[in-house]
């Protein structure tokens, strides 16, 4: 135990083994949804590549998440977890479909060509990280834009938390629309619109609200493991309501869950299965721009998550920088390469790590715990599947509400500060991308400063980044 405390510098960072374990478990529970959701997205719920491809992506998701997260703990000694990024995986699925259509090949062959793009992106990331280019990019982000990162991530967490209530994301509208109908038009109008799904929505919404209330009260009373206890309490309520109101059994594992890890499917379909020929079927220029697009979004998603989470937890150093930033970025880059090798889209640092940090995680020991839990899911996925999404979404909503507090430091007397921040608050949740939010913040900051004649306040590197984002927003897509 003393060796563990010494290696991770647990006492020096004001933490304890108990806090780190609880933080690692909390982070895992709030992001465990990615284990099933990622293969669902990348294989269109198995329809595009069959059960075998779903199994392969399932294994790739677990292995890349576990390896990247454990590496983050060992190499950077930071409490962050990694997994295939939301938004990036949806974009990857569209790229795969485009490649398959352009080359006239199967979805699986297009998938393998798409993995080649991810591999190249990961290698580029690794080179940029090793030569500290990505750290220079961090330094180029103006202070006013940095202040908006944490709050923007907070709103994005709340949006993700609401969005994981998949029962209210129906063909008649997304989660916000259905919640709006529920609270403005009343129960009867919502029931008529949704039919039998209305009961499910009510249970999900109440479960989430109960979870938020439990976490808020326990956190106020400084109860250790408040987020974890809130998730447990909300889960218990959900299970009871399933039996009493919905007439369903929440403990029946989904068909895709298995006690035996499907290593064979991964080995046959995605492990080291790269296709450089079909990658260029969409055109050389389009292929290159796709790689660049993945790079830009992943880079700023990672930078934003690291900075925003550390800012909210008061973990930044005296220079307002993320400790061990270089090691964090290398871990992220290696994880993306591992994801490409095993069979999944870009792996990035997850914003849900903020839940573990809020629980007290301050060292890489929390990441080790999270990574080991990911590995365990290869064998116990049916157990992990019984934790209801609305219970874990409560943690995201609560943590997100706390992160919005960073807005108190914004200088509202200067439009060069307020306009970029407001734009970031809008762009991050609606685009589900931290990178896009930072991008619009940089563009607005640079343009306002330049048009006001304050050229000297904008560094050359900031201008270059702004131009790149302008190209990404209006030319590449």
Buried (B, 14 or more C-beta within 10 A) or exposed (E): EEEEBEEBBBEEBEBBBEBBBBBBBBBBBBBBBBBBBBBBBBBBEBEBBBBBBBBBBBBBBBBBBBBBBBBBBBBBBBBBBBBBBBBBBBBBBEBBBBBBEBBEBEBBBBBBBBBBBBBBBBBBBBEBBEEEEBBEBBEBBBEBBBBBBBBBBBBBBBBBBBBBBBBBBBEEBEBBBBBEBBEEEEEEEBBEBBEEBBBBBBBBBBBBBBBBBBBBEBBEEEBEBBBBBBBBBBBEBBBEBBEEEBEEEBEEBEEBBBEEBBBEBBBBBBBEBBBEEBBBBBEEEBBEBBBBBBBBBBBBBBBBBBBBBBBBBEBBEEEEBBBBBBBBBBBBBBBBBBBBBBBBBBBBBBBBBBBBBBBBBBBBBBBBBBBBBBBBBBEEBBBBBBBBBBBBBBBBBBBBBBBBEBBEBBEEEEEBBBBBBBBBBBBBBEBBBBBBBBBBBBBBBBBBBBEEEEEEBBBEEBBBBBEBBBBBBEEEE
